[in-house]
Amino acid sequence: MSDQPSKRFEMIYELVRRIPRGKVTTYGVIAKKLGMSPRLVGYALHLNPDGEKTPCHRVVNRDGRIAKGFAFGGENEQRKRLEQEGIIFVSKDCVDFGKYLFNF
């Protein structure tokens, strides 16, 4: 039973690796796809050990907002990484789902 969280986290990381460059998805989309809680998805991504291998910067909240507690340098870093992929923000911290949302 002790390896249960790590198995769930790996399922989350595997799904996040499928988000294409220049697209985002939400904690809720991932959670629904895997039958988990969006909070568990957020927790797993906050503990993500490798931001290059598992691009958690491509995951935003249900409103398209970036994470205040982004694991690899905070919200400014998440925004920077998304902008480097060509994502344009419609407000200070919100992406346009019409252009950039990726569903599995």
Steps between C-alpha positions, in 0.01 A plus 500: 500500500792739557572517126142607416573877493806451280296293251235772486762771464665311214163469324461877530854566377449270201187688399667840543781386269237461225399868505644649180735796503295819469190350665367486856253288689347522846537311823136401460542360148787282620310396812190403303704300250666306784206482742678705765457824688630823340665575834699176477611600150612840630684343791678253273604775261627713786723206595605432137868406516584595138343802332676433171384139469152571636394849381265586784510866394241397237238436770281791615188530711143473373492873425820488295707660773857409578601357838612739771710218648654366176758243608787631287523868590149631561238653272744725313703198395191309388389799293848534348508133400155519341587819312817331370268240346297771325209522743355849524323607818161673482561657840783519751482132590234339279532308171242483221343153511350559156849499351709292736291242686602139442256220587601137510 
